[in-house]
């Protein structure tokens, strides 16, 4: 993971207002299916460009006693054993693999979507994601959702 893609937990008071409004707009879109992106950003008072610039990079942190679910997407070479190694990294840390979906490889690259449950007391989520991303044959990795 490059320095620009590290994960941090910061207190709300340290987060710029525009990012808090992006979270609020995302919440409106999730909870009110009838809203369009334009209606949501108008309600919170941010521009469309700000919303799209930050929407994939900020998520509210939910601390709960049952753990959290993280869904992420990985583009990887269609190499025998590569997915198995990635799953092994997840399993070694005691994370529970909930779902795995792999597309049919195109031009030797497959897209895999994984949902994992992270134990509530684990502080190793970033370490696991970093380890997977550093594997030879991993092209791209992105967190899609956290619950």
ABEGO torsion letter per residue (X at the ends): XBAAABBBBBBAAABBAAAAAAAAAAAAAAABAABBAAAAAAAAGBBAAAAAAAAAABBBBBBBAAEBBBBBBBBBBBBBGAAAAAAAAAAAAGBBBABBBBBBBBGGBBBBBBBBBBBAABAAAAAAAAAAAABBGBABBBBABBX
